[in-house]
Amino acid sequence: MFHFPKMARTATIQVLSKFGSKDRLRLLREISGAYQTRSQQATWDPDTNILCPWCGCEQDTRWHRLGVCTAFAEHREPYNHVIDYLVERQSPWIELPVLFDNPDDEIITHLHCAMPSPEISEALVDNIRRTFDNQQIVAFTDGSCQHPSLINSRYAAYSIVIDLCTNEEQRQEEVNHFLSHGCIPKTLQLLGAARLQGAQNILRAELSPILEAFRLFDNILVYTDSAASISAIARVANAMSVLEFADHSEFDILLHFFRWIFRIARLKKLRRILILKPLKMQVSVTDNWAINWLMMKLLRLEIYISQQSFCLNKELVNALQTFLF
């Protein structure tokens, strides 16, 4: 077994979970070596007869049982094409039925870590800053992860949308127009979108655009529908040391929040909004932004951070927890 590739433990467990309990138990016994051949028994019991107990013609090995033994020829016939496939590729599955690490996995991991940051127009950012001046800028962030349950195959991306409305009256007009005509407001502009850097998971995809938005603008209100992101950032907001969130799976991103956001003397706000569920309609990803926009008043959580205090507004949290959670 020492010459086999490294076992992909997580992938093997995921595949085993697809089998029924009886078949899964048989496979686990096979993997653990519970069904030993006579050749294997002979390694610790020299008195063992190594000939196959069913045909008595050849040495009893896993390959003999799978591909050669005449006693199992009839049972083997429907699966000859599978056996030919394993032999042609010299698959270690003949000896050990588990999934092994793909040699390309390391390359894919490096590619994920080398994904570029979102291409955000500097001219657009400067224009937004000039337009809003000291006014608060409103942004929406969202992340998406495809095949989230497949750890070795999933991939994620995120986007940032800016609301260019400069006052509530204009925003209300755009909302009414959307409700009447179903057209996405032109004041909702895509600021940037990108494939996720690093580990591919939904939490990282939700946190990354929030961090990017905070980096770009000083006075910004970010809306997200990710409760997990709110919880993670709240944990950092309460932390007096990085050790308090060092065990978090997305520590590297939270460290950026801690260093670059929460140590500067600016007011940042992050709110969670609720998608309008009573609407009987199918919505696309783009429509989702408009619906989120309509639900600005349905706050889940609000965090205020300043240089003097990294504390979460606990009274607000306690009041909302009973009602919302």
N, C-alpha and C positions, 0 to 999 in steps of 0.2 A: 504493500500500500504506500510505501514511502516514495515511490516514483510517480504517484498520481498527482495531478494538479491540485491546487488548493480547493477545498470544498466550499461551495457557495451556500453557507448555512441558511441564510434568510430565504433565498430562492427555493432551496430544498423544502423548507418548512411550508412555504406558500403552495408548492405543488402537492405536497402530502395532504394539505388541508382540503384539497379537491376530491380526495378519495373518501369512500365510506369508512366507517370505523373499523370494520373487519379487514378490509383490504389495506387500510393504513397500518393496522397492527402487523399484518404479514410483511409489509414493506419495511417497517421499522425493525422487525426481527431479522430480515435479510440484511439490512444495513448494519445492524449491530453484530452480525456474524453468528446469530443463533442457529442458522441452518448450515452447519459445517459439512464440507465434503470429506471423503475419506483421506484425501491428500492433505487436507488441513489438519485432520485429527492425527495423522501420522507424525506431524511436527512435534506433538507433545506426548504421543503414545506410539512408540516404535513397533509395537506388536500389531498395529492396525493393518489390515489387508487393504491396500490402496486401489484394488480393482473395483470397477463400478458394480454396485450391488444389484443393478437392474439388468445389465447386459453381460457383465463379467468379461468384457473384451478389452477394455482400455482402462487407463488410470482415471480414477474418479476426480474430475476437476469441474469447476463451474462451466468452463467452455465445453467440456465433454457433455455435460447435462443439457446445456442450451443448444448446441449446434451439431452434435455428433451422435449421441446415444440413440441406438436403433429402437430402444424401448419407448422413446417419446416421439418417434418420427411422425406418427399420426397427429399428435397434439401440436407439433411444431409446424406442420404444413401450412396452416393459414397465416403464419407469421414469418414465413421464409424471407419475404421482402424486407422485413424489419431486421432480421438477423444479418442478411446480406449488407444492409445499410451500416450496421454496427461494425461488421468485419471490414468493410471497405474503408471506413474512417478510423479503424483501430480504436474504437470507443472504449474508454474505461468502464462504461456501463456494464460491460460483460462481467466484470469483476465486482463492481460496486455501483448499485443503482441510486446515485445521488447526482445533483447538479454541481458542476464545477465552475470556478471562476473563468469568465471569458478573458482570453489574453488581451482583447481590445478594451476591456473595462477601464483599465488605467488611462488609456488614451482618451476615452470618452469623459472620464473624470477631469482630466487636464483641460479638455475642450470646454467643459462646463465652467471651470474656474477662469478660463480665458475669454468668456463671453464679454463683448464690449458694453460699455455703459450706454444708456439711451442717447440717441443723437437729438439734442435739444438746441434749437436755434437761439444763438446768443442775441440776435436781433429781436426775436420774439420776447425773450426774457426782459431785455432792456425796455421794449415797448410796454410790456405789462407793468414794469416798475414805474415808468413815467406816467402811465395812465392812472394808476391807483395811488401813486405818491405815498401818502401816509395812511391811505385807506387799507382796510384788511382785504387780502386776496383770498378767494375761496377756491379750493381744489378738491377733486375727487380722485381717489386711488383705488386700484383693484388689481388683484393677482389671479392667475389661473394655472392649474396644474393638470396636465393630461396623464391618464393612467396612474392616479395617485397611489393605488395599492401595489403597483409593481415598482418596487424600490430601485431595481437595476435598470428600468426602462422608462421611467417617468421623466417628464420635462416640463418646465414652467416658464411663464412670461408675466409681464406686468405692464401697466400703463398709468399715465397721469393725465387727467383732464382738468383744464382751468375754466372757471366760470368768469366770463368777461363782463358780466353785468356790473355796473358801477353803483346801482342803488336798488332798493327793494321794489320800487315801482316798475322799473325795467324788468326785473326778475319776474314779477307777477304777470306782466304782459307776455313774456316768453312762455311761462307756464300755461297761461290761458290759450295761447296759440298752439302749444303742443297738445293740449286736451281737445282742442277743436279740430285740428288738422292732422295730428299724429306725426308732425315733422320735428326732428330733433333741433332744438334751438341752435342757431348759428353762434350764439355766445358761448356755447360749450365747445372748446377747442382742445384738440389733442396736443398736449405739451410734449409728450415723449412716450415711447414704448420700447421694450427691449426683452430679449431672452434673459432669464435669471442667471446670475453668476453664482457659482458654488453649488452647494447641495440643492437638489431639485425637490422642493416640497412647497406646499401651499402657504405655510406660515412665512417662510422666507420670501415668497412671492408677494405677500401682503405687506410685509415690513419694508422691503426695499424701496418701493415708490414713495412711501411716507418719508423715509429718510432723504430721498432725492428731493422731494418737495421742500422739506425743511432746510436743506442745504441751499436751495436756490433763492428762497425769499425769507425775509426777516419777519414780516407781519403776515402770517398765513394761517388760515383755518382749513384743516384737512378733514375731509369726511371719508370714512371707511366703514365697510360692513363686516369687518373682521373683529369679532370679540376677542379672539386670541391675541391679535396685535395690540389691542387696547390693554389687555391684561399684561402683556410682556413689557410694554412701554411704561405702564403704571408701576411695575416692579422696579424698573430702572429709575423712575421719578422718585421713588421712595428710598432708593439706595444711597448710602453715604460712601460706599466703597464698591469696587467692581467685584469683590469677593461675594457680595450678596446676590449676584446673578450669574456667577461664574459657571454654575452647573446647567445653565440654560442651553438648549440645543443650538440656538442661534446667537451664541455669545458674541461672535465677531461683529454682527450687525448692531446688537444692543450696545456694544462698546463704543461704536460710532455715535449712537444717540447720547450716551453718557458723556463722551468727550466733546463733541462738536455742537450739541444742541442744549443740553441742560446746564452747561457751565457758562453760558452767555447771558447777559442781562437783557433778555427779550421775552416777550410774552408769546407763548405758543399755545395753540388750542388744537385738540384732536377730539373729534366726536364720532361716535358710532351711530349710524342711522339704520332704520328699518325699512326694507323694501316693502312697497305697498302690496300686501298679499291679497286684500279683497278684490283688486282689479281682475276681472275675468278676461285675461288676455295673455297671449304668448309674447314674450319680450325677447328681443335680441340683446347682445352685449351692449350695443350702443343705446338702445331704448332703456336699458337698465340704469344708465347714468341719469336720464331724465326723470325716471321714477324715483331714484334716490334723491334727486334734487327737490322733488315735490315734498319729500318727507323730512326736510331739514329740521323741523320742529320736534320730531320724535327722537329725542336725544337718548342715547344709552349711557354715555359717560362723558365727562368733560374734565380735562386736566389743565391746570394752570401751572406754569413753571416760570420761575424767575431766578436770578442769580442768588437772591437772599434765601430762597426756600425751594427745596426739591420735594416738598410734601404734597401728597395727593389730597384733593378736597374730600376728606373722609365723610363729612356730613352729607355731601351730595351723593357719594357712593352708597352710604347706608340707606338713604332715602330711596334711591333707585333700585337697590338690590331686592328689596321686598316686593316692589311693583313689577320689575322686569325679569328677575332671575328666580 
